[in-house]
């Protein structure tokens, strides 16, 4: 764990007595970043690039050569990953300047990411409002410590150890395809109608896809790529807020944490700069994202501030995988003593 701590400190914020060139020791005010706005040209490039990669990968996967199929599935795995990130950007209205362009691109990204765009924007808004309050943030409430049954413990530990993408599947079903929970969160009829209509349209699109291609052909074209993408999304999504000490409201009336304070409840993973920018659109810089959610992901590397809860993705993954899934998910580093 000493190596893990070293990696964390290497990626942390600069200190006052030893400043890092180009990195400021204190986070800038939101007003200072007003120039970091969405740019339609950049957004269009990301969208067109992801569409092209998806089309090329599927075409290769349907070729007769098994080598082309394997290469196509590999590329498709990263394309599906980027569709999820594009959904995230569109939900924040930061991929394009135009609200309409973000909504249209968001619907397209939701199709590939297997998440209805209307559900995503509504639930993700709650997530940003209540980050740090584990029982009020709908995306972390299921991880509030509780007694686990034997089969829950077995499924969690097995899935985490062997990278079975259980968590990405449950994340989607529990948060974005769950009408009962969504209706309890959003009692107003217009919002409910928007969520249900979006779900039905997306289900119709999936049914049309299956009808047009056939189940066997569809599995051949996207099956392995989707599985690999989910396997990558599991640790990426879980790395952002899991095993970090959070507060519990326990029914009390509490106030949301300010964006600048939310970095204490968030973790960032460090990837090679080219991968973080071209594939993840800096989605891995999650502390900065919570501090400055109005800044497009492709502009986050221009903020000029490095929070102190960042760590090398490989060091984090290697250490996180060493502990049982039930410990990783339902405890935090204060309880385990593991600096994850």
DOMAR-258600 format. One line per field, with one value per residue (C-alpha): residue number from 0; x, y, z. Coordinates in nm, 2 decimals, padded with zeros to 4 digits. Layout:
! DOMAR-258600
num	c(NUM; ...)
X	c(X; ...)
Y	c(Y; ...)
Z	c(Z; ...)
***
This chain:
! DOMAR-258600
num	c(0; 1; 2; 3; 4; 5; 6; 7; 8; 9; 10; 11; 12; 13; 14; 15; 16; 17; 18; 19; 20; 21; 22; 23; 24; 25; 26; 27; 28; 29; 30; 31; 32; 33; 34; 35; 36; 37; 38; 39; 40; 41; 42; 43; 44; 45; 46; 47; 48; 49; 50; 51; 52; 53; 54; 55; 56; 57; 58; 59; 60; 61; 62; 63; 64; 65; 66; 67; 68; 69; 70; 71; 72; 73; 74; 75; 76; 77; 78; 79; 80; 81; 82; 83; 84; 85; 86; 87; 88; 89; 90; 91; 92; 93; 94; 95; 96; 97; 98; 99; 100; 101; 102; 103; 104; 105; 106; 107; 108; 109; 110; 111; 112; 113; 114; 115; 116; 117; 118; 119; 120; 121; 122; 123; 124; 125; 126; 127; 128; 129; 130; 131; 132; 133; 134; 135; 136; 137; 138; 139; 140; 141; 142; 143; 144; 145; 146; 147; 148; 149; 150; 151; 152; 153; 154; 155; 156; 157; 158; 159; 160; 161; 162; 163; 164; 165; 166; 167; 168; 169; 170; 171; 172; 173; 174; 175; 176; 177; 178; 179; 180; 181; 182; 183; 184; 185; 186; 187; 188; 189; 190; 191; 192; 193; 194; 195; 196; 197; 198; 199; 200; 201; 202; 203; 204; 205; 206; 207; 208; 209; 210; 211; 212; 213; 214; 215; 216; 217; 218; 219; 220; 221; 222; 223; 224; 225; 226; 227; 228; 229; 230; 231; 232; 233; 234; 235; 236; 237; 238; 239; 240; 241; 242; 243; 244; 245; 246; 247; 248; 249; 250; 251; 252; 253; 254; 255; 256; 257; 258; 259; 260; 261; 262; 263; 264; 265; 266; 267; 268; 269; 270; 271; 272; 273; 274; 275; 276; 277; 278; 279; 280; 281; 282; 283; 284; 285; 286; 287; 288; 289; 290; 291; 292; 293; 294; 295; 296; 297; 298; 299; 300; 301; 302; 303; 304; 305; 306; 307; 308; 309; 310; 311; 312; 313; 314; 315; 316; 317; 318; 319; 320; 321; 322; 323; 324; 325; 326; 327; 328; 329; 330; 331; 332; 333; 334; 335; 336; 337; 338; 339)
X	c(00.00; 00.30; 00.34; -00.03; 00.02; 00.32; 00.12; -00.16; 00.08; 00.25; -00.09; -00.20; -00.23; 00.08; 00.19; 00.26; 00.63; 00.69; 00.46; 00.44; 00.48; 00.15; -00.05; -00.20; -00.22; -00.58; -00.88; -00.99; -01.33; -01.60; -01.61; -01.24; -01.32; -01.60; -01.40; -01.39; -01.72; -01.86; -01.73; -01.94; -01.65; -01.49; -01.82; -01.89; -01.55; -01.60; -01.95; -01.84; -01.53; -01.74; -01.99; -01.72; -01.54; -01.87; -01.96; -01.61; -01.59; -01.93; -01.84; -01.52; -01.70; -01.94; -01.65; -01.56; -01.21; -01.20; -00.90; -01.11; -01.39; -01.16; -01.02; -01.37; -01.49; -01.18; -01.25; -01.62; -01.55; -01.39; -01.66; -01.93; -01.72; -01.70; -02.08; -02.13; -01.90; -02.07; -02.41; -02.25; -02.13; -02.47; -02.65; -02.45; -02.51; -02.13; -02.07; -02.23; -02.33; -02.68; -02.93; -03.10; -02.77; -02.69; -03.04; -03.02; -02.66; -02.77; -03.05; -02.81; -02.55; -02.82; -02.91; -02.55; -02.49; -02.82; -02.95; -03.25; -03.13; -03.43; -03.36; -02.99; -03.03; -03.28; -03.09; -02.75; -02.88; -02.96; -02.62; -02.44; -02.67; -02.62; -02.26; -02.11; -02.44; -02.44; -02.80; -02.94; -02.74; -02.95; -02.65; -02.47; -02.77; -02.76; -02.40; -02.50; -02.36; -02.61; -02.62; -02.57; -02.73; -02.51; -02.60; -02.54; -02.20; -02.12; -02.24; -02.06; -01.73; -01.73; -01.82; -01.56; -01.28; -01.34; -01.45; -01.80; -01.98; -02.26; -02.23; -02.26; -02.58; -02.73; -02.63; -02.83; -03.13; -03.15; -03.10; -03.23; -03.47; -03.66; -04.00; -04.09; -03.78; -03.79; -04.16; -04.07; -03.79; -03.99; -04.36; -04.45; -04.64; -04.44; -04.12; -04.27; -04.42; -04.09; -03.91; -04.16; -04.18; -03.80; -03.79; -04.06; -03.89; -03.56; -03.71; -03.88; -03.55; -03.39; -03.67; -03.64; -03.26; -03.32; -03.59; -03.37; -03.06; -03.17; -03.05; -02.75; -02.62; -02.65; -02.46; -02.19; -02.17; -02.17; -02.18; -01.82; -01.75; -02.04; -01.93; -01.57; -01.69; -01.91; -01.60; -01.41; -01.70; -01.74; -01.41; -01.42; -01.76; -01.70; -01.36; -01.53; -01.71; -01.66; -01.46; -01.44; -01.58; -01.92; -02.18; -02.52; -02.82; -03.03; -03.35; -03.22; -03.26; -02.91; -02.77; -02.59; -02.21; -02.08; -01.92; -01.57; -01.62; -01.74; -01.39; -01.34; -01.60; -01.46; -01.16; -00.99; -00.79; -00.48; -00.45; -00.21; -00.30; -00.38; -00.62; -00.78; -00.85; -00.93; -01.13; -01.25; -01.29; -01.13; -01.42; -01.16; -01.08; -01.38; -01.28; -01.25; -01.57; -01.77; -01.60; -01.67; -01.95; -02.02; -01.68; -01.68; -01.47; -01.25; -01.16; -01.09; -00.72; -00.71; -00.84; -00.48; -00.56; -00.49; -00.70; -00.53; -00.74; -00.60; -00.42; -00.27; -00.55; -00.33; -00.21; -00.57; -00.72; -00.45; -00.50; -00.88; -00.90; -00.70; -00.99; -01.33; -01.60; -01.82; -01.54; -01.47; -01.83; -01.97; -01.68; -01.45; -01.08; -01.13; -01.27; -01.03; -00.71; -00.65; -00.56; -00.79)
Y	c(00.00; 00.23; 00.22; 00.31; 00.61; 00.72; 00.71; 00.91; 01.18; 01.20; 01.29; 01.52; 01.89; 02.11; 02.23; 02.59; 02.53; 02.32; 02.44; 02.24; 02.45; 02.51; 02.38; 02.63; 02.53; 02.64; 02.56; 02.85; 03.00; 02.90; 03.25; 03.22; 02.93; 03.09; 03.07; 02.69; 02.65; 02.37; 02.40; 02.25; 02.16; 01.95; 01.79; 01.70; 01.54; 01.32; 01.22; 01.15; 00.96; 00.74; 00.67; 00.59; 00.36; 00.18; 00.14; 00.02; -00.22; -00.38; -00.41; -00.59; -00.81; -00.93; -01.02; -01.38; -01.35; -01.43; -01.19; -00.91; -01.02; -01.01; -00.67; -00.54; -00.66; -00.50; -00.16; -00.19; -00.24; 00.10; 00.26; 00.14; 00.28; 00.62; 00.61; 00.60; 00.90; 01.09; 01.02; 01.18; 01.49; 01.54; 01.50; 01.80; 01.99; 02.01; 01.82; 02.10; 02.45; 02.39; 02.22; 02.05; 01.91; 01.77; 01.61; 01.45; 01.32; 01.22; 01.00; 00.84; 00.78; 00.64; 00.38; 00.25; 00.29; 00.10; 00.39; 00.61; 00.97; 01.11; 00.88; 00.96; 01.33; 01.32; 01.07; 01.22; 01.56; 01.41; 01.25; 01.58; 01.75; 01.49; 01.37; 01.30; 01.20; 00.83; 00.76; 01.06; 01.01; 00.76; 00.61; 00.53; 00.46; 00.09; 00.07; 00.20; -00.05; -00.33; -00.70; -00.91; -01.24; -01.54; -01.53; -01.15; -01.19; -01.48; -01.30; -00.97; -01.14; -01.37; -01.09; -00.85; -01.11; -01.24; -00.91; -01.04; -00.71; -00.75; -00.40; -00.22; -00.42; -00.35; 00.01; 00.05; -00.16; -00.02; 00.35; 00.41; 00.13; 00.11; 00.29; 00.24; 00.41; 00.68; 00.76; 00.79; 01.03; 01.23; 01.26; 01.53; 01.39; 01.57; 01.42; 01.07; 01.09; 01.20; 00.91; 00.65; 00.76; 00.76; 00.41; 00.28; 00.44; 00.29; -00.05; -00.02; 00.07; -00.24; -00.46; -00.32; -00.39; -00.75; -00.79; -00.65; -00.84; -01.15; -01.26; -01.47; -01.21; -00.94; -01.14; -01.20; -00.83; -00.68; -00.94; -00.98; -00.60; -00.52; -00.77; -00.63; -00.28; -00.36; -00.52; -00.20; 00.02; -00.17; -00.06; 00.28; 00.37; 00.21; 00.39; 00.73; 00.72; 00.37; 00.29; 00.66; 00.78; 00.95; 01.09; 00.95; 01.18; 00.90; 01.10; 01.43; 01.75; 01.83; 02.06; 01.95; 01.98; 02.26; 02.15; 02.25; 02.03; 01.73; 01.65; 01.50; 01.23; 01.16; 00.98; 01.03; 00.77; 00.87; 00.73; 00.81; 01.16; 01.05; 00.78; 01.01; 01.28; 01.08; 00.79; 00.89; 01.27; 01.32; 01.13; 00.99; 01.34; 01.30; 01.54; 01.82; 01.72; 01.75; 02.08; 02.22; 02.03; 02.31; 02.26; 02.02; 01.71; 01.79; 02.12; 01.98; 01.95; 02.33; 02.40; 02.41; 02.25; 01.89; 01.77; 01.53; 01.22; 01.10; 00.78; 00.57; 00.35; 00.04; 00.08; 00.14; -00.15; -00.39; -00.30; -00.28; -00.63; -00.77; -00.72; -00.90; -00.72; -00.69; -00.51; -00.28; -00.19; -00.16; -00.03; 00.26; 00.33; 00.46; 00.12; -00.10; 00.10; 00.05; 00.37; 00.31)
Z	c(00.00; 00.04; -00.34; -00.37; -00.15; -00.35; -00.67; -00.50; -00.38; -00.72; -00.88; -00.60; -00.59; -00.58; -00.24; -00.15; -00.07; -00.38; -00.66; -00.98; -01.30; -01.47; -01.17; -00.92; -00.55; -00.50; -00.71; -00.94; -00.89; -01.14; -01.28; -01.38; -01.61; -01.80; -02.12; -02.10; -02.29; -02.52; -02.88; -03.15; -03.37; -03.09; -03.00; -03.36; -03.39; -03.09; -03.21; -03.56; -03.44; -03.22; -03.49; -03.74; -03.50; -03.42; -03.79; -03.88; -03.59; -03.67; -04.03; -03.94; -03.70; -03.97; -04.21; -04.27; -04.11; -03.74; -03.71; -03.84; -03.61; -03.31; -03.41; -03.46; -03.12; -02.95; -03.12; -03.04; -02.67; -02.66; -02.88; -02.64; -02.35; -02.53; -02.60; -02.22; -02.18; -02.46; -02.28; -01.97; -02.16; -02.33; -02.00; -01.88; -02.20; -02.25; -02.57; -02.79; -02.73; -02.85; -02.62; -02.91; -03.04; -02.69; -02.67; -03.01; -02.95; -02.60; -02.74; -02.98; -02.70; -02.48; -02.74; -02.76; -02.38; -02.30; -02.08; -02.16; -02.19; -02.00; -01.70; -01.72; -01.70; -01.42; -01.20; -01.27; -01.16; -00.82; -00.81; -00.85; -00.60; -00.32; -00.38; -00.04; 00.12; 00.05; 00.13; -00.06; -00.38; -00.56; -00.74; -00.41; -00.18; -00.26; -00.11; 00.23; 00.47; 00.56; 00.64; 00.32; 00.26; 00.17; -00.20; -00.22; -00.07; -00.31; -00.62; -00.53; -00.44; -00.75; -00.99; -00.85; -00.84; -01.19; -01.36; -01.43; -01.52; -01.26; -01.14; -01.47; -01.54; -01.20; -01.22; -01.54; -01.43; -01.08; -01.16; -01.51; -01.60; -01.27; -01.31; -00.95; -00.82; -01.08; -01.01; -00.64; -00.72; -00.98; -00.88; -01.14; -01.44; -01.72; -01.59; -01.55; -01.90; -02.05; -01.88; -01.98; -02.34; -02.37; -02.23; -02.46; -02.77; -02.67; -02.62; -02.96; -03.12; -02.96; -03.08; -03.43; -03.42; -03.32; -03.58; -03.86; -03.78; -03.59; -03.25; -03.37; -03.61; -03.35; -03.09; -03.35; -03.44; -03.09; -02.82; -02.72; -02.76; -02.54; -02.27; -02.28; -02.26; -01.95; -01.79; -01.84; -01.72; -01.39; -01.23; -01.40; -01.26; -00.92; -00.89; -00.87; -00.54; -00.39; -00.08; 00.00; 00.34; 00.29; 00.52; 00.60; 00.65; 00.82; 00.76; 00.88; 00.69; 00.55; 00.29; -00.03; -00.04; -00.26; -00.58; -00.46; -00.15; -00.35; -00.45; -00.11; -00.19; -00.54; -00.68; -01.02; -01.21; -01.41; -01.76; -02.03; -02.15; -02.51; -02.38; -02.12; -02.38; -02.70; -02.55; -02.21; -02.28; -01.94; -01.77; -01.54; -01.40; -01.18; -00.90; -01.15; -01.31; -00.98; -00.90; -01.25; -01.40; -01.64; -01.81; -02.10; -02.04; -02.33; -02.16; -01.81; -01.87; -01.91; -01.56; -01.42; -01.09; -00.97; -00.67; -00.43; -00.46; -00.80; -00.85; -01.13; -01.28; -01.27; -00.92; -00.80; -00.99; -00.88; -00.51; -00.53; -00.68; -00.39; -00.15; -00.15; -00.34; -00.03; 00.15; -00.14; -00.20; 00.15; 00.35; 00.32; 00.36; 00.72; 00.81; 00.63; 00.66; 00.28; 00.11; -00.19)
***
